[in-house]
Amino acid sequence: MMGMFAVFLLATLPNPRRMNFFSFCIVEQLFSIPCPVCGITRSVHSFFCGRMGESLNYNSAGPLVAMVCLFFCLYFLLTLIFDKRNMIQWKIEILVFKLINTFVFSMIIAIWLVNA
């Protein structure tokens, strides 16, 4: 949960267009092609600022990643406040979230392949 919260904060607080945080991509440097996640931070930032067209221009998977991160943050926050579960239920839920993350990563790769 902390990782998703960090992604949410990273995407909303600094403006990646003005700061050169992530201007170096190892995949692009080694293979001369943009990697599947190039532009994802700028895309998520634009999505949370309400600039959908700009978000889609940076990386088409950005809005999907932003919505999944927002969903997970809200879900875990509400779960921590209102829900008391045993360890077996948490393990099942973690497995479901791993499957969702695998699906999102697969979608990012698929969008990258279609755009390449």
N, C-alpha and C positions, 0 to 999 in steps of 0.2 A: 504494500500500500504506500509505503514511503517513497518508493521509486516513482509510482504514478503521480503522487503529490508533487514530487520534484519536477517531473515533466510538465505538469500543469503550471507550477510556478515559473519554471524556465520559459515556458511559452507565453506567459502573460506579463511578467514583470519587465525583463529587458526587451529592447527592440532589436532583433537580430539584423534588421536592415541597416541600422546605423552602427552596430558593433560588429567587428569581424571575428566573432567567436569561432565559427565553424567554416572558415574559408578554405580549409585544407582537407581534401578527401583522399585517403590512401588508395582506394579502389580506382578512382579517376586518375590518379597519378601513375599507378602501376599498369592499368589496362586501357587507358584513354577512353573509357566510357563512364557515364555517370552511374553511381551505385543506386540500388533501389531506395535508399533512404536519403539521398541527396536532396536538400531543400525541405526536409520534413519539419524541422524546427521552425523555419520561416513560415511554412504552410500552416502549422498548428497555431502559431502566433497570430497570423492573419485571420484564421478561423475564429479565434477567441475575441479578436477585435472587430469582427463582423464584416470582414472583407473577403467574401466567398470567392469572387473571381480571382483575386490575387492569390488566395490560398490554393486554388486549383492550378494556377499557373506554376507555383513553386513545386508542388508535388501533388498529383491527383489523389494519393492515398492520405494526405494530411487531414482532411475533414473526418475520415473514418477513424484515424488514430486519435484525433481530438475527442470525438464522441465516445470512443471506447474508454479513454482515460477519464473523461468526465463521468461516465457511467460508473466506472470502478470506484472513483473517489467518493461519489455520492452514496453508492451502495455500501462501501465499507464504513463510511461515517455513520450512516443510518443503522447498520448492523451493530456497530460498537455501542451505539446509544440505546437501541431498543431490543436487541436480540441476545438471548443467552443460549448457547448451543453446547453440545458435548463434543468431544474430540473426533468421534467418527463422522459426525455431520460436517465438521470443518474440513476433514480430509476429503470427503466427497465433493464439497464445494470448491476446494483448491484444485481438484482434478478437473472439474467443469471449467474453472477459470484458465487452467492450462490449455484445455481444448479451445477455448475462445481465443486465447493469445496465439495459438498455432494457426487458427483460422485467419486472424487479422494479419499475421506475418505472411501467410500464403496469399492473401489478397494483395498485399504490398508487392510481393514478387510477381504476381499475375499482372497487376497494373503496370509494373516496370517493364515486363516482357512485351505487353501490348504497345506501350509507348516507345519502345526501343526500335 
